[in-house]
Amino acid sequence: MFDIRMKNSTLKRWWFALSMTWLAGTCSAMEPVTDLVKGGNLYATHCAECHSVKEGKNKKGPSLFAILGSPSGQRENFVYSDGMKSKPVIWSAETLSSYLANPKKAVPGGKMKFDGLESASERDDLIAYLASLSKPR
């Protein structure tokens, strides 16, 4: 039972220890920190030539606007490869990361000319950037 007469310094130490225990548990469950600016630069370097980030605007590749949570091979007015049509997924951070690591392995017979991003942290940054595009600003 808590003794209200406890010395102030003891109470402070107890509260500090409790706070640090909670914080340690919270931090271990946090997602990795991503860099949206770096993700935007990666998009500009690796994706912008073939993909737009504007809603409904396709280029050589389909628009990447609001890609997370959407089904693969379903963008309007874009002709998908047989490989992409035969491997339907819902684009999540995990499925997109796997695809971006090695598109030719993830979707054999796909049209994507990109060899992939080896760095998991770069993929995380790029995916975070793409995810930010569908949120109101």
Secondary structure, DSSP 8 states (H G I E B T S, - for coil): ---TTS-HHHHHHHHHHHHHHHHHHHHHTS-----HHHHHHHHHHHTTTT---STT--SSS---TT-TTSBTT--TT----HHHHTS--B--HHHHHHHHH-HHHHSTT----------HHHHHHHHHHHHHTTS--
